[in-house]
Amino acid sequence: MTKHHLHGVERNPTPAKSLSASEPIIRAKPPQHHSTRAHDVQGRFCGRRRRSFATGARSSRYSAPAMTVPSYKAFIQPILLYLAQQDAPVAVADACEAAARELGLTAEARGAQLASGGPVYRNRAAWAINWLKRAGLVEAEGLGAWRLTVAGRGCAATPISERELLSRFSSRVEVRPSRTKVRRSRVTSNVGSALSTRGTRKAYRLPPRPLAVGGQAEVYRAIRKSDDAVLVLKRSRNKFGPNRMRREIEIQSALQHPNIMPILDWDRLHHSWYVMPLGTRTMADLGRPIEDTLLHRIVAAVLAALEFAHSAGHPHRDVKPQNVIELDDGLQGARWVLADWGLTRRAPGNTTAEWTETGQLLGSAGFAPPEAYLDAHNVGAPGDVYALGQLIAWALGVDPVPNMSPAVVGPWRPAVDLMTVQDARRRAQTVAEVRSLLPALTG
């Protein structure tokens, strides 16, 4: 049998019984297709649409009512604000529904379906959550549940426009390396080429040996390749390091204060390192006893840093001379800052006792309060007050002894005595109580 094809039609010259021999049988073939590039309503490439040679009709990924659903960018702020109002982790479906209500989506918009059968508005809400995750503003809590990070709560607490919010997290979004060709979205393309190395360890040149090595991390003098700026890179060095460093990065980057060491860049994928400015000296480099005027300036800076952190629910828990650094970054002038927030704690309700247990010291011997040996996980603001009292005594020439109040003479004695009481219930509870003593000391 010879077959002939013409425009999708198969002709069989073999005569049929019910037809005359002169009339051929015409059987319809499935329409042939070719593919054309397709974009969604935001202009993003979303695969290829198929067009029939026979009919010329094109099939789309979205149904017609999808045009009434706003882009994923519009879902970002409603989801951020909804998560900020919730105390417990939120399921994706609940966040999607809350955003849809806030945006006032009509029944027609809610009915728009993807080619796969899922609702369009939920797909775009999921895209919004993904971008918030990549920006470090939300994190997963269990299976299919999300909550805000410290940085996310700070973003939600400040009323800003949608454009400002997009600009803020665009500057923080990670650029992940890929073996395949990377197609950059509109949001990340606006950031510029300077972000191409942001969050990339290869952007910094390190010497073969670190400046210092601790139990959880090691510190390097780093040079940023793009501008030869000399900075400090801190890198975790054991299996517990990334967990604590992730917490350190989240909290320290959210605590924006002149007397708290800023974080300039960090590993957005594994949270295994971060970069900060290089200080000129530490308090440990100063000769003792420290001159009274300089000591007042240092104490005032540490008090300001602790007061700001405590107001957000984050005790430092490792105040000591090595963590008090003089910084002159050319932005806010020379000042003293409190660094190394690796032992800090999340706000109550978001904490974990995974790495602390009874009898395990949290902090530095001599500066850590007595309760740090008994219940390290629950050391809070009074523990920082105790460490600051020991810090003042150290600056005056009295070396700290674990679980012993220092014997200080002179004008600093009332403050130090109140701050280093062994019983945490009788000790000064807040930084404000300590601050009330400073005017009398400086007058």
N, C-alpha and C positions, 0 to 999 in steps of 0.2 A: 504494500500500500504506500502510495506516495502522498506525503503531506505538504501543504503549502501554507505559509503563515503570512498574513497581511494585517498589520495594525491590530495585533492581539486577537485575531480571529483565525481559527483552524478550519481549513476547507478539506473535506473528504469527498473525492469524486466518486466513491462507491455508491451506487444507487440504493435507496431503501425501498422496502416493499410497499410502504404507504405513499411513496412519492414517485413521480415519474423519473425516468432515468436522466432527464435533462435538468432536474432540480437538485443541486448539491445539498448535503446536510451541513448545517453551520452549527458548530459547537462553541460555546463561549469559554474562553480561557481566563484564568485569574488575571486581573490587571497587572502589568509590569510596573515596577516603581523605580524611581531614582531618588537619591537623597539630596537635600539642600540644607544649608546651614540654618539653624533656628536659634532665636534668642527669646528670652522671656520679656515681660513687660518692663523690666529694669534695664534691658539691653545686654544681660549676661548670656553667654553661650550656654545652651542647655541641651546639646545633642543635635541631631539632624531630623528634620521633618521629611516625611515621605510623600511624594507627589505621584499620582497615578498618570501614566501616559494616556490611559483611556479617557479619564474624566477630567484630569487637570486639577483635581481637588487636593488640598493639603490638609494633613492631620496635625493638630497642635498638641503640645504637652499639657496645655491648660484648656479648661472649658471657658466659654465666653464670660461668665460672671467673674472670672479671675481678675479681669481688668479693674474691678471695684475693690480688690484687696490691696492695701498699701504694701510697700516694700518692707523687707525685713528690718530696715533701719528704723521704721516707725514703731516697731515692736520693742526696740531696745529699752527705751526709757520706761514704758509701762511695766515691763518685766522687772527691771531694776528696782522700781519703786514698790512693786508688789512683794518682791523678796525681802525688801527692807522692813516691811510691815509684819513679816512672819517670824515667829520665834523658832519654829522647827523647820527642818529641810522641807522643800516644796517639790511635789511631783511635777514633771514636765507638763502633763495634761492640765493641771490646775493653773500653772503659770500661763499657758496658752489661752485658757478660757478667760482668765483675769485680764490679759492684754486685749483680747477681743472685745470684752465688755468696755474697757477703758477707751478703745478706739471707736466704739459704737458701730461695729460691723453689722450690716443688715443680714437678714435671712438669706438673701440672694448671694451675698459675699461669702457667708458661711457655707453655702452649698456648692461653691466652686470646688471642683475635684481635679486632682492630678490625673495623668494618664494611668498611673498605678492604682488609682482609686482613693487616695488619701486626700483630706481637706487641704486646700492651698494655704489657708491662714495658719494651720498648725505647722506646715512645712516652713513657712517664713518665720514663725515664732521660734522654731527649733534652730533656724539659722541664726537668729538673734542671740539665743542662749549660747550657741557655739562661739560667736564672736566675743561675747562677754567672758566666756571661759578663756579664750586665747588672749584677751586683754588682762587677765588676772583679776577680774572683778567678781566672778562666781567660781565655785568649785563643786565637784560632785560629792555627795554625802550618801553612800550606799548605792543601791541599784535604782537608777532613774529618778533620783532626788537631787536637788541643788540648793545651795545656800550662798549668801554673799561672803566674800572674803573681807578682810579689814579694809582693803583699798576700795572694795565695792560699797561698803557702808559709808565710807568717807565721800564717795561720789554721790550716793543717793541722798546724803544729808545736806548737800549743797544744791539749792535750786539752780539748775542750768538748763539752757535750751538744748534741743535735740542736736543742733549743729555743733555746739560746744562739747557736748558729750561725745559725739563721734570723733571730734578732733582730739579730745583727751585720750580716748582709748586707742585711736589710730596711732598715736605716738608711742604706745606701749605694746602694740600687737606684735607677736613674735613672727619672724620670717624664718620658716623652717626650710632647711636644705632638702633638696630632692634630686633623685637620679634622673628624673624626667624633666621635661621642659616645664617651668613654673609659669602659670598664667596668673598674673597679679590682678587683684580686684581693684575696683575704683577707690575703695577706702585706703588700701595700703599704697596705691600708686601716688596718692597725694602727699605722702609723707616725705618722699624724696629719696635720693640715692644714699643719703647719710644713714638711713635705717637698714641698709642692706647688710651691715655687719652688726646691728644691734642684737644683743643676746647671743653673740657668737664668740666662743672662747678664742678663736683664731684672730680676732681683732686686736689681741693684746700680746705683747712680747714679754716673756718671763725669763728671769735668770735661772741658772741650773739649781740654785739653792734658795730656800725661802728666808725671809727676814726673821720669822719666828714660827715655832711649831707648838701647838697646844693639843689637848686631849681630843678635841673634835675637829680641828681645822688647822691649816697652815696658811701663813700670810706671805705674799710676794710683793716686791716692788715691781710694778708692771708699767709698761710703756704702751700707750695706745698708738697703733700704727698709723691711723689716719692723720694725726696732728702731733705726734711725739710727746703728748702730755704724759707726765709722770704721775701715776696713780697707785693705789693699793688694791690688790686682788686677794680675796679671801676664799679658800677652797676647802671643802669638806674632805676628810681623810679616813673615815671609817664608815661602817654600815649604818650607824646611828646618825651620822653627820647630815645627810640630805634631809631627813625628817626635821631635825632641829633647824637646819639652815633654811628650809622652806618657811618655817614659822618665823625665823629671824627676818628673812627677806620681806615677807608679807607685812609684818608689824612695823619694822623699821622704815620701810618705804612709805607706809601710811602715816607715820608720825612726822609730819612736816613741821619742824620747829627749828629756830636758829641754833639752839643748844643741843640738838640731837644730830648725830652724824648722818649725813644724807647718803643714799644709795644711788649711784649713777647708772649702773647697768647690772644685769644679772642673767643667769641661765634660766630662760623661760620654759625650757623643756623638762629638765631634771632638778632644777634648783640646787645645783651642786657648787656654785660659786657666785660671787657678786663683787662689784667694783665700787670703791669709795675714794674720796680725795685723800691725798697724802698730807698728814699733819706735820707741823714744824717740830713739835716735841710733845711728850706726855708728862703728866704730873709726876710720874716716877723719875723723870730726868732732872727734876728740880732738886737743888740742895735743901737740906733740912737744918733748922726749922725754916719754913717758907715765910717770907716777909708778909706782914699782916695785911697790907693793902692788896697784894696779889692773892692771898688766901681768901679774903672776902670776895674778890671778883670770881675766883674759881667756885667757891661755895654757892654764890648767887646763881652762877650758870647751871650747876648741877641741880640746885633746888628747882630752877625753872624747868629743866628737862624732866625731872621726876614728877613735878606737879602736873605737867602737860600729859605725860604718859599715864599717870595714875587716874586722871580724869577720864581717860579712855579705857580704863580697866587693865592696864598692862604694867605690872611691876617689873623692874629691871632685874633684880635678884643677883647681880654680880658687880656692884659698885666697888671699885678699887682704883688705885693710882694709875695702873696701866690702861684703864679704860676711860680715863679723863684726858682728852687730847686737845692741844691748841691747834686751831685750824684757821688758815688764812687763804680762802679760795678765790679772793678777788670779787666775790659777790656781796657778802655782808660784812666784810672787814674781819680783822683778827678777833677771835672769840674762842672760848672753851666749849667743847661739846662732849656729850656722853656717848660712847661708842660700845660696840660688841653687845648686841641685844640677843645673843644666842640662847640665854637662859630665861628670857622673858616668857610670860604666860599670856595666853589668850584671855579675853574677857570671860567672867564667870558664865558657865553654861556651854562654853565652846572649848573646854580644856580636856586634857587627857593625862592620866597618870602612867602612861605607857613606860616611861623611862625613869620614873622616880619611885622609891620605895623606902620604908622605914629604915633608918640607920645609914642611908646613903646621903652624903653631903652634897648639897646643891649650892654652888658658889665657891668662894675662895676662903680658905682657912684663916681665921682671925677677923675677917671682915663679914663673914656670914653670921647671921643671928643664931642664937641657941636653938630656935625652933626649926632651923634648917636641917638639924641632925635627927629630928623626931618626925616631922611631917613636911618634907621638902616640897611636895606638890602644892601645899596650901600657903607657902610663904608669900606674903603680899606686901602692901605699902609699909607696914611697921618694920618689916625686914629691911627695906631700903633705907628707912630712917636710921636703923641701927648701923648699917654699913656706912652711911654718911657720917655718923658720929665717930666711928672708928677711922674713917678717912681724915677727918679733921684732926683727931689725936695723932695719927701718923704724920700729918703735915707739921705738927708741932714738935715732932721728935720722939713720940711714944709709939713703939712697935706694938701692933695688936697681938693679943694672946687669945686663942679660942675660948669662948664662953667666960670671958672676964672683962669687966668694965675698965676702961683705961683711967689712969690717974693723971688728970690734966689740971694745971694751975693757970691762973690768969683769967682774962675776960671771957675766954671760950669755955670755961668750966661749966657754967649753968646749962649751956646748950648741949654740951657733950654728955653731961650727967643725965639729962632728960632723954637723950637719944639712945643711950647705950644701956638702959635698964635691962637686966636679964629676963625679967618677966614681961612678955610682950603685952600683957594686959595693962601694965602700969607704965609702959613706955609711951612716948609721943606717938600718936596713931597716924597723923597726917603731916605732910610737908608744911601745911599752913600753920600748924602749931609750932614747928621749928622756925618758920619764917618770922613769927611774932617776936622771937628773941633777937633777931639780927639788928633791928634799929638800935636797941640798947647797947649792943656790942660795937656797932660802928659809930655811935654818937660820941 
